[in-house]
Amino acid sequence: MENFSMAPPSLRICLAGSGGGHVRQLLDLEPFWAGGDCFFVTEDTALGRSIAEDHDTCFVPHVALGQARLGAPLRMLGAAMRNMARSAAIVFRKRPDIIVTTGAGSVFFTVLWGRLAGARIIAIDSFARFTAPSAFARLVGPLAHIRIAQSSEAARQWKALCFDPFRLLEDKRPEKEPLLFATVGATLPFDRLTQMVAQAKSNGDIPEKVLAQVGTGGIRPAGMETVETLPFDSMKQMLREADIVVCHGGTGSLITALREGCRVIAVPRRFDRGEHYDDHQSEITRAFAERGLIAVVDRDEDFGAALHTVRARQPVAATTDPSELIAYLTDLVANWASKPLDPAEKQAA
């Protein structure tokens, strides 16, 4: 990756992204913000705590519109009220000049309060949104000074700039161990995936050693090693070692595994099973599968066939390269540093 000068220290930058893939995308932009006056706003997940070890980090409660869709509107409302208060306290104490957000719902109030306090807003929609902008993007779009999508179709619909970071890798695959690593991601348990792996191991379909990261409160079946959470550095080490990775359909998990040359089986969380707030993981995994990168399991009974498929074909390594976006953001913030936001621009949507 190219080297870029750090963001001007005269501007304070808030990096806002909810736990998991959203905040991982902010970490990928490190050459833009490293060394500057910046802080993170994210959720109290294993990844969030790892970030807090090295960077100024504020935690906000998890909240998402989809909680109401899953039959918990009062829980969503309560979380939203707590999040709103916490976000206001953070913004008015930290006073950021710029907020760079990759979503989603947990950082909406950070963006809203920041906008009201006069911060410039840069909204970067998720790499996961290939065909249309996310609900968060549509919600936060009117507040943003700059909108950035990561696919051409989403950019067209959202009237945004487009920076597509997807790249195939030709590097030699790392040496792998006979290990299957299953991960449900940073935020929620996914017992169906864990049970699928446990059943295959019990049936003798997985001769490899198995380690499963099952999420806080997730089931921990006998017959295989399990942990609830892993620090981010430990997660990356497991992906470097594992030959096969079984994961949910989050972009952070998928890209991190593909970057390490793993054979990847994705099990998208489904709304009709109460596993997620919508079916965007099916969209993500379908797009990755169409590029020949992963195998997807939509039905539990297809897991054995997916194991056979990924073992039989050459692994494909891929990553996201945000160097063009980093260069754009670096120049943009340098320009903003030399030209203060005038009162008329502060009021403009």
C-alpha positions in Angstrom: 0.0 0.0 0.0 1.2 3.5 -0.8 2.3 5.9 2.0 0.2 8.9 2.6 0.7 11.9 4.8 -1.3 11.9 7.9 -4.4 14.1 8.3 -3.6 17.6 9.4 -3.3 17.6 13.2 -5.3 20.9 13.4 -8.5 19.0 12.7 -10.0 16.5 15.2 -11.4 13.4 13.4 -14.0 11.1 14.8 -14.0 7.6 13.3 -17.4 6.1 13.8 -18.4 2.5 13.0 -20.4 -0.1 14.8 -18.8 -3.4 15.9 -17.5 -5.9 13.3 -17.0 -5.2 9.6 -18.0 -1.5 9.9 -15.2 -0.5 12.2 -12.8 -2.9 10.4 -13.3 -0.7 7.3 -12.1 2.3 9.3 -9.0 0.4 10.4 -8.3 -0.3 6.7 -8.1 3.5 6.3 -5.3 3.8 8.9 -2.8 5.6 6.5 -5.3 8.4 6.3 -5.9 9.0 10.0 -2.8 7.6 11.7 -0.9 10.1 13.8 -3.6 12.7 13.6 -5.9 14.0 16.3 -8.5 11.3 16.1 -10.7 9.0 18.2 -13.0 6.1 17.6 -16.7 5.6 18.4 -17.8 2.0 18.3 -19.4 -0.8 20.2 -18.0 -2.7 23.2 -17.0 -5.8 21.3 -13.8 -7.8 21.2 -12.6 -5.8 18.2 -13.7 -2.6 19.9 -11.7 -3.4 23.0 -8.7 -4.3 20.8 -8.9 -0.9 19.2 -9.1 0.8 22.6 -5.8 -0.7 23.6 -4.0 1.4 21.1 -6.4 4.3 20.3 -8.6 6.8 22.0 -12.0 5.0 21.9 -15.5 5.7 23.1 -18.1 2.9 23.3 -21.8 3.4 22.5 -24.7 0.9 23.1 -25.7 -1.4 20.2 -28.9 -0.3 18.5 -30.4 -1.2 15.1 -33.7 -0.6 13.4 -33.9 -4.3 12.7 -34.4 -5.0 16.4 -38.0 -3.8 16.0 -38.4 -6.1 12.9 -37.3 -9.0 15.0 -40.1 -8.3 17.6 -38.2 -6.2 20.2 -39.3 -2.6 19.6 -39.1 -1.7 23.3 -35.6 -3.0 23.6 -34.6 -1.0 20.5 -36.2 2.1 21.9 -34.4 1.7 25.2 -31.1 1.1 23.5 -31.7 4.1 21.2 -32.3 6.4 24.1 -29.1 5.3 25.9 -27.2 5.5 22.7 -28.5 9.0 22.0 -27.5 10.3 25.4 -24.1 8.6 25.3 -23.4 9.9 21.7 -24.3 13.5 22.7 -21.9 13.3 25.7 -19.1 12.1 23.4 -19.6 14.6 20.7 -20.0 17.7 22.9 -17.0 16.6 25.1 -14.7 15.6 22.1 -15.9 18.3 19.7 -14.8 16.6 16.4 -14.3 18.8 13.3 -14.9 15.8 11.0 -16.8 12.6 11.4 -15.9 9.7 9.1 -18.5 7.0 9.4 -18.9 3.6 7.8 -22.2 2.9 9.7 -24.4 1.5 10.9 -27.2 2.1 13.4 -25.1 2.3 16.5 -23.3 5.4 15.3 -26.3 7.3 13.8 -26.7 9.5 16.8 -23.0 10.3 16.8 -23.4 11.5 13.2 -26.5 13.5 14.0 -25.1 15.2 17.1 -21.9 15.9 15.2 -23.7 17.5 12.4 -25.7 19.7 14.8 -22.4 20.7 16.5 -20.9 21.8 13.1 -18.7 18.9 12.2 -18.3 17.9 8.6 -19.7 14.5 7.8 -18.0 11.9 5.5 -20.4 8.9 5.1 -18.8 5.8 3.5 -21.3 3.1 2.8 -20.4 -0.5 3.4 -18.4 -2.6 0.9 -21.2 -5.1 1.5 -23.7 -3.1 -0.5 -23.1 -4.1 -4.1 -26.4 -3.4 -5.7 -28.0 -0.6 -3.6 -27.2 1.7 -0.7 -27.8 0.4 2.8 -30.6 1.6 5.0 -28.0 3.5 7.1 -26.7 5.2 4.0 -30.2 6.4 3.0 -30.8 7.6 6.6 -27.6 9.4 7.0 -27.2 10.7 3.5 -29.0 14.0 4.1 -26.6 14.8 7.0 -23.4 14.1 5.0 -21.2 16.6 3.2 -19.5 13.8 1.3 -21.1 10.5 0.3 -18.9 7.6 -0.8 -20.1 4.2 -2.1 -17.9 1.2 -2.9 -19.8 -0.1 -5.9 -20.9 1.7 -9.1 -24.6 0.7 -8.8 -24.8 1.8 -5.1 -23.0 5.1 -6.0 -25.5 5.8 -8.8 -28.5 5.2 -6.7 -27.1 7.2 -3.7 -25.7 10.0 -5.8 -22.3 9.4 -4.3 -18.6 9.2 -5.2 -17.5 5.6 -6.0 -14.3 3.9 -4.8 -14.3 0.2 -5.5 -11.6 -1.4 -3.3 -12.0 -5.1 -4.4 -8.8 -6.7 -5.6 -7.7 -10.3 -6.3 -4.3 -11.3 -4.9 -1.6 -13.3 -6.6 0.6 -13.8 -3.6 1.6 -17.2 -2.5 -0.8 -18.8 -0.1 0.5 -18.9 3.5 1.4 -22.3 4.9 -1.7 -23.8 6.4 -2.4 -26.2 9.2 -5.0 -29.0 9.2 -7.4 -26.6 11.0 -11.0 -25.6 10.5 -11.8 -22.3 12.1 -15.5 -21.3 12.6 -16.3 -17.8 13.5 -19.7 -16.1 14.1 -18.4 -12.6 14.0 -18.0 -9.9 16.6 -21.5 -9.0 17.7 -24.0 -11.8 17.9 -24.0 -15.6 18.5 -25.0 -17.8 15.6 -25.9 -21.1 17.0 -27.1 -22.6 13.7 -23.6 -22.2 12.2 -21.9 -23.6 15.4 -24.3 -26.6 15.4 -23.7 -27.2 11.7 -19.9 -27.5 12.3 -20.4 -29.6 15.4 -22.6 -32.1 13.6 -20.2 -32.4 10.7 -17.3 -33.0 13.1 -19.4 -35.6 15.0 -20.2 -37.3 11.6 -16.5 -37.6 10.7 -16.8 -35.1 7.8 -14.2 -32.8 9.4 -10.9 -34.7 10.1 -9.2 -31.4 10.8 -8.9 -29.9 14.2 -11.8 -27.5 14.9 -11.8 -24.2 16.8 -15.1 -22.3 16.9 -15.6 -18.7 18.1 -19.3 -18.9 19.1 -20.1 -15.4 20.4 -21.0 -14.3 23.9 -23.7 -16.7 25.1 -23.4 -18.9 22.1 -23.7 -22.7 22.4 -20.5 -24.6 23.1 -21.0 -28.2 21.8 -18.9 -31.1 23.1 -16.3 -32.6 20.8 -14.6 -29.5 19.6 -12.7 -26.6 21.1 -14.8 -23.4 21.5 -14.3 -19.8 22.7 -16.9 -17.1 23.0 -14.7 -14.2 21.8 -11.1 -13.7 20.5 -9.0 -10.5 20.5 -8.6 -9.2 17.0 -4.9 -10.1 16.8 -5.7 -13.7 17.9 -8.5 -13.8 15.3 -6.1 -12.8 12.5 -3.6 -15.4 13.7 -6.2 -18.2 13.5 -7.0 -17.1 10.0 -3.4 -17.2 8.9 -3.2 -20.8 10.2 -6.6 -22.2 9.2 -7.0 -24.1 5.9 -10.8 -23.9 6.0 -12.9 -21.1 7.5 -16.6 -21.3 8.2 -18.1 -17.8 8.9 -21.2 -15.8 8.8 -21.8 -13.5 5.8 -20.2 -10.3 7.3 -17.7 -8.6 5.0 -15.2 -8.2 7.7 -15.0 -12.0 8.3 -15.1 -12.8 4.6 -12.4 -10.4 3.5 -10.1 -11.2 6.4 -10.3 -14.9 5.6 -9.8 -14.4 1.9 -6.9 -12.1 2.5 -5.2 -15.1 4.2 -5.9 -17.5 1.4 -8.4 -19.6 3.3 -10.9 -21.9 1.8 -14.1 -20.1 2.8 -17.6 -21.4 3.5 -20.1 -18.7 4.3 -23.4 -19.3 6.1 -25.5 -16.1 5.8 -27.6 -15.1 8.7 -31.3 -15.0 7.6 -34.1 -12.7 8.6 -36.8 -15.4 8.4 -34.9 -17.4 11.0 -34.6 -14.4 13.3 -30.8 -14.4 12.9 -30.4 -10.9 11.5 -32.2 -7.6 10.9 -32.5 -8.2 7.2 -31.1 -10.4 4.4 -28.1 -8.3 3.4 -25.7 -11.2 4.2 -27.4 -13.3 1.5 -26.7 -10.5 -0.9 -23.1 -10.3 0.2 -22.3 -14.0 0.0 -24.1 -14.4 -3.3 -21.9 -11.7 -4.8 -18.7 -13.3 -3.4 -19.8 -16.7 -4.7 -20.5 -15.4 -8.2 -16.9 -14.3 -8.3 -15.8 -17.8 -7.4 -14.3 -16.8 -4.1 -16.4 -18.8 -1.6 -19.0 -21.6 -1.1 -22.3 -20.6 0.4 -24.6 -22.7 2.6 -28.2 -21.6 2.5 -29.6 -24.9 3.8 -28.1 -26.8 6.7 -28.1 -30.1 4.8 -25.8 -28.6 2.2 -22.9 -28.1 4.5 -21.2 -31.4 3.7 -21.3 -30.6 0.0 -19.8 -27.2 0.6 -16.9 -28.9 2.5 -16.3 -31.1 -0.5 -16.4 -28.1 -2.9 -13.9 -26.0 -1.1 -11.5 -28.9 -0.6 -11.6 -29.8 -4.3 -10.8 -26.4 -5.7 -7.8 -24.0 -5.6 -8.3 -21.3 -3.0 -8.6 -17.8 -4.3 -7.1 -14.9 -2.3 -8.7 -11.5 -2.4 -8.6 -8.2 -0.4 -9.8 -4.7 -0.3 -7.3 -2.0 -1.3 -8.6 1.4 -0.2 -5.5 3.3 -1.4 -7.4 5.5 -3.8 -10.0 6.3 -1.1 -7.2 7.1 1.4 -5.5 9.4 -1.1 -8.9 11.2 -1.7 -9.6 11.6 2.0 -6.1 12.8 2.7 -6.4 15.6 0.1 -10.0 16.4 1.1 -9.1 16.9 4.8 -6.0 18.9 3.9 -8.2 21.2 1.8 -10.7 21.5 4.6 -8.0 22.3 7.1 -6.9 25.3 4.9 -10.5 26.5 4.4 -12.7 26.6 7.5 -16.3 25.7 7.2 -18.4 28.8 6.8 -21.7 29.4 8.6 -23.7 28.9 5.4 -22.1 25.5 4.7 -22.8 24.4 8.3 -26.5 24.9 7.7 -26.5 23.1 4.3 -27.8 19.6 4.1 
